Amino acid sequence: MSTTIVGLFDTLHQARDAAEELDGSGIDRGDISVVASEPTARDAGWEGREQASITAENAEVGAVIGGAGLGFIGFLAGLGAFFIPGFGPVIAAGWFASMITGAAIGAAAGGILGALTGLGVPEDQARAYEEGVRRGGTLVVVRANEAGASRVADILGAHGAANIEQRATGWRNEGWDGRPPAAREPAGVAHSDTTATPEPRASRPL
């Protein structure tokens, strides 16, 4: 039985180093995936030429896989650039790309949040991982069997993977409520404390 191990890294370079060590330690290369926001990737020197919108009509990863490469994590198959509605542009390398497009789990469940929860990651953690990518972090997502899960977690931790619960607590202390920016009400919106009272109804005799 396989399990999913996720690590959030502050930089794409940390994620690169973790992915390379996982690959060198015997983890199947096809079980390693990397996800970052496109601005993060561009800051690290990636220049992508192709991008696709994640929609039900265009959810095949193969449509954007091609000559694009990310240099230091170029050994990972399946690098593509995508636009996730409500999130923004991302790059994804490896098997997780088909998850965020919804191609593997149904288009309605696509995106980082939907993909992670579809893999069994608790929703509160999945929301925190998504927020981490939104804030410029990079995810390394690994499939492993039970015997290899602890080794994967150790390697991710050794390369600086964040404690996601502590990170989420810090964000909440700053005002993050677990929702994406698009779902939050703009500042200055006044709330009414008035609760509508339903009109009284005439009772019918039994």
NORHUQUI-V801286 format. One record per residue. RES is the residue in one letter. PSI is psi in whole degrees, 0 to 359 (none if undefined). OMEGA is omega in degrees with one decimal (* if undefined). Layout:
RES,PSI,OMEGA
RES,PSI,OMEGA
This chain:
M,132,-178.1
S,157,176.6
T,162,-179.3
T,127,177.4
I,130,-175.7
V,135,174.2
G,133,175.8
L,125,-178.4
F,146,-178.8
D,333,-179.0
T,155,176.3
L,330,179.7
H,320,175.0
Q,316,179.2
A,319,177.6
R,312,-178.3
D,319,178.8
A,315,-179.4
A,320,180.0
E,321,178.1
E,321,176.4
L,315,179.2
D,317,-178.8
G,342,-177.5
S,1,177.7
G,357,174.3
I,132,-179.8
D,127,-178.8
R,328,-180.0
G,350,179.8
D,4,-178.3
I,133,179.5
S,152,-179.0
V,137,179.8
V,132,177.2
A,159,172.6
S,149,-179.8
E,320,175.5
P,322,177.2
T,316,-179.3
A,319,179.8
R,323,176.5
D,331,179.5
A,3,174.4
G,7,179.7
W,135,176.2
E,100,179.7
G,148,-180.0
R,344,-175.2
E,144,178.0
Q,146,178.4
A,150,173.6
S,140,177.7
I,102,177.8
T,169,178.3
A,329,-177.6
E,339,-175.5
N,69,-175.0
A,9,-178.7
E,124,-179.5
V,326,-177.5
G,339,-178.8
A,336,-177.1
V,356,176.7
I,138,179.5
G,234,-175.8
G,353,-178.1
A,143,179.5
G,157,-178.4
L,23,175.7
G,262,-170.9
F,346,169.7
I,28,-178.4
G,343,179.3
F,344,178.0
L,133,-178.7
A,151,169.4
G,35,179.3
L,128,177.3
G,160,177.0
A,132,-174.6
F,159,171.6
F,118,179.0
I,116,178.1
P,132,-179.4
G,354,179.1
F,301,-179.2
G,191,-176.5
P,138,176.2
V,161,166.6
I,144,179.4
A,131,178.6
A,130,176.3
G,192,-171.7
W,333,-176.6
F,341,178.1
A,319,179.8
S,338,177.6
M,317,-177.6
I,337,174.9
T,346,-177.2
G,0,-176.6
A,331,-175.7
A,340,-174.2
I,10,-179.7
G,127,-171.6
A,327,-177.1
A,340,-177.8
A,15,-176.8
G,186,-175.1
G,167,-176.8
I,314,-179.2
L,310,-178.4
G,322,-179.8
A,315,-178.5
L,316,178.8
T,327,176.2
G,335,178.2
L,0,176.8
G,4,176.7
V,131,178.9
P,143,-172.7
E,321,-179.1
D,322,176.2
Q,319,179.9
A,320,177.7
R,323,179.2
A,320,177.3
Y,318,177.8
E,317,178.6
E,323,177.5
G,318,177.1
V,320,178.5
R,327,-178.5
R,8,174.8
G,4,178.7
G,174,179.7
T,135,177.2
L,139,164.2
V,121,-176.3
V,124,-171.7
V,135,170.1
R,132,179.9
A,155,173.0
N,173,-175.3
E,325,-179.0
A,327,-176.5
G,354,-174.2
A,316,-177.7
S,325,178.3
R,318,177.2
V,313,-179.3
A,321,179.0
D,318,-179.4
I,317,178.2
L,317,179.3
G,322,-178.9
A,337,-179.4
H,11,171.0
G,20,177.2
A,136,-176.6
A,150,167.6
N,106,-169.0
I,328,179.5
E,317,177.5
Q,320,-179.8
R,316,180.0
A,322,178.0
T,318,177.6
G,319,178.6
W,321,179.2
R,324,176.2
N,337,177.1
E,356,178.3
G,357,178.1
W,134,-176.9
D,13,177.9
G,355,-179.6
R,152,175.6
P,157,-178.4
P,323,-177.2
A,338,-177.8
A,356,-178.4
R,149,178.2
E,142,179.4
P,151,179.5
A,144,176.3
G,359,178.7
V,124,-178.7
A,143,177.5
H,140,176.1
S,134,178.3
D,1,-177.9
T,127,177.6
T,126,-178.8
A,135,177.3
T,126,-177.7
P,148,178.1
E,138,177.9
P,142,179.6
R,141,175.3
A,133,-178.2
S,144,177.5
R,139,175.7
P,142,179.5
L,none,*
